[in-house]
Amino acid sequence: MASPSSSSTNVMLAIFEKKTVSLDLYRPLRNYIVFNYSEREAQNLEDDLQTIKQYRSEIERVPGDSLPARRDMLQNYYKALCAVESRFPISPDKDHINSVYFTWYDTFKIKQKAVQQNIHLEKAAVLFNLGAVHSQMGLSMDRSAVEGRRQASHSFIAAAGAFAFLRDNVAMKASMSTSTTVDMSVECAGMLERLMLAQAQECVFENTIAKGSTPGVCAKISRQVGIYYEEALAALNVAPLTYHFDKGWLAHVQLKAALFYAEACYRCGMELHEKEEIAEEIARLKSGISALSEAKKSSSKGAAQQLLDAINKLDTNLNQNLARAVKENDRVYLMRVPQASSLPPLPAFAMVKPMPMNDVLDASKEKMFASLVPDNSAKALSRYTEMVDDVIRAQAERLQQGSELARVKLKEMDLPDSILALEGNLTLPVALKEDVDAVQICGGPAGLEAELQQLNDLKRVNQELLIQTEELLQKEATEDAQFRSQFGTRWTRPQSSTLTKNLLDRLNRFAGNLKQAAESDTRIERSVRDHAALMSILDSRPIESALPTLARPIMSLDANEDAIAGALKQSLRQLEGLGAQRAGLEDMLKEMKRKDDILPKLMTSTGSHEDLFRKEITKYDHICEEISKNLEAQEQLLLQIQAQNVDFASTFNLEDYKASRERTYKQIEAAISKYQEIKENINEGLKFYVTLQDAITNVKQQGSDFVMTRNMQCREMMDDVQRQMSGLSFQENKGSNGYTYPSAAQSHQVPRSNPQPPADPANIPNAVRPPASTYQPPHQPAMPGYTQNPPPYGAPQPQPPPPYNLQASGPPYPPTQHQQQPPPSHEYGQPAYPGWRGPYYNAPPQQPAPLQQQGSMPQPPYTVPSPYHLPPHQSGYYRQ
């Protein structure tokens, strides 16, 4: 797995080598030489064969104490494998060396293994072990001293270079087999490269701190350490590495990423403090503390104690500096602290990069098995590969040009659309079809009537609410006037008109809004009627049924329509077959290149390489000839289709059909445009009425509260007036100066939270009894039912005309530049359709709770300015 370091404050990781099983390479390689060359050649290469055998034996043994010697052996063995690869074909092929099976175990999941007859697996495992050895060398250095940290950084850089070389050159080839392991994947090699770079940069950071560099420099280097760890963590959290590593790995990498991000914030804060940029310092310190806190919550299990101690120490330092900065800012600077998300990213500076391994692992100068292959064999193979690529590239371009030419020609002749139209398979352009589908999903033009009815229903509900609210206030005002007339100066409470002015003014504005909204509704209904014929085409289902059809001619001299159409269809089918053939030819080229391995022939060839290349490249000639034949056949077929299409167009009057079809397309587009315009207006109307309903309902509730409070006051004043008139008044200063009456600007307290019940005039001697019709017990006014026809707004009433029956001016609803619309209430904010019922109709009125249950009455809502206004975004609802 990984071995932690304990030689420094911060723990680091090293990778264990992969394990393998015993394998004899000597005998298969020697037999191949004897069989393909001679016994004498095998004897001459005995030293090279023994060297390969020795390298393989050392790979199989447990690593010794000398890590540099192990590193050198792995590098030499890799170069030897490159020499073997170019001269000894190892594969399941019967003509190749097929008795060699390379077996390697996953270093992170030791029970998983890969077995391949492929030398790429051996090369990949050797590169992996080379990177692992370099990481162990870095971990073995004494990082308590500057020189030890420098050497450790160099070893981690070399490890990153080995893993990068594995990722870029061998990992993909080794992973192509069905038998492979995750640690050999491209993703794992990339993750390990990032991890090694992070640890190398961490060593540089430790030296930077030891040398006393400025906080700004330390912050940049520390931030780059965190970035490398973050990249490694990202790779660990996605397939195929997810769940392949134990929790200790994830905890270590995540805590390291958070630690060095917080370290960068800490160092950056020190620099900002020196510059007296206290606000940004506070934000940076808070960001670092937050990162540490989140990392400790999610990754504390499985992490090394040394790492946790380092995090706790840094957390303490961050909090100390934060407290100091906050204190100074509160007392001296008074700067506004920005949000952490608004700050620019912390700058980073990379001090390390993977070591280039091309020179270290270059096998071009390797002398092993030199007599078997000429020195220029690798260059010759590359030259042949370039020749094959040129052939394939040229043929692919020809195939692509042929397909594009056929597409353009058919488009010019309106094929195969005209044939499909003749068969009844009509189609709309894709964009137009999507627009029509969207309209029909919403109900189409036929559904507009139901939505207009919804507008009328909501308008009627708003009108009923207005009338109910006005009648409620008018009834209270009438009762107050009757008592004032009966008792004269003894009736000292304020008149209703002075208290309800605010409510009546708002009702008046709502009435004006409704009037303008009704005018807008009329315009929408007129627009629906005027454009019903235009939009009716959108109700066609399917919409293709509204398209014109390509009909057969009514009269024909020779009755050859079927023959003309049939010939054109047959030609189109042939053209389609040629296109499919071109796709198959391109696939054949790619497959032939994939299987084209002339390395064995190149190794055994004694003549000119150019002669071999010319001979081998001819295997592609028959495919090139097939491509030429295909393109020539398509050219002739297109000429034939063009002539057939002329006859087809003249016989079936194709030009008139195209013109008719285009007119239908334009009609559909115009219908969609008008439908969308009307639909948008209706939606704005619905929003307007629902919002206005909430506002009126709020005013009605305020009026109800006002009436209830006034009725309570009325009962109390009746008691006092009757006592005065009967001569039993208690001289307790309960005259006009003893009452306070709430108004729109007064207190919300009820005069008495627990008033005594009124005295019965029958029990008072010689009491003056008011007429029975003068006073009625307070109750909520009956609310008209939903099915009633409300009187037309503005019609004369038996009572004085409502104060809101004025000529409205301006927009149909008030602007709300400085007020917010409250959320719709549970009772009054629901739509009035379909199946909607509100508590203000078809339901018994709710009586106020008894005073003894209410306790102290809350502030009457009618004294508070209304928070309900209509949103400004509905201005587009009123369109001409």
Secondary structure, DSSP 8 states (H G I E B T S, - for coil): -EEE--SSSS--EEE----B-----HHHHHHHHHHHT-HHHHHHTHHHHHHHHHHHHHHHS---S-HHHHHHHHHHHHHHHHHHHTTS-BSS-TTSB-S--EEEE-SSSTT-EEEES-HHHHHHHHHHHHHHHHHHHHHHS-TTSHHHHHHHHHHHHHHHHHHHHIIIIIHHHHTSSSS--GGGSHHHHHHHHHHHHHHHHHHHHHHHHHTT--HHHHHHHHHHHHHHHHHHHHHHTSTTTTTTS-HHHHHHHHHHHHHHHHHHHHHHHHHHHHTT-HHHHHHHHHHHHHHHHHHHHHH-TT--HHHHHHHHHHHHHHHHHHHHHHHHIIIII------GGGS--------------TTTT--TT--TTGGGS-TTHHHHHHHHHHHHHHHHHHHHHHHHHHHHHHHHHHHHTTTTHHHHHHTT-----HHHHHHHHHHHHTTTGGGHHHHHHHHHHHHHHHHHHHHHHHHHHHHHHHHHHHHHHHHGGG--S--HHHHSHHHHHHHHHHHHHHHHHHHHHHHHHHHHHHTHHHHGGGG-SSGGGGS------S--SS--HHHHHHHHHHHHHHHHHHHHHHHHHHHHHHHHHHH---HHHHHH--S-HHHHHHHHHGGGHHHHHHHHHHHHHHHHHHHHHHHHHHHHHHHTTHHHHHHHHHHHHHHHHHHHHHHHHHHHHHHHHHHHHHHHHHHHHHHHHHHHHHHHHHHHHHHHHHHHHHHHHHT----SS-SGGG-----TTS----S-SS------GGGSTT-----TTT-----------TTS----TT---SSS--TT-S---SSSS---SS-------TTT-S-S-SS---TTSSS-------HHHH-S----GGGS-------GGGGGG---
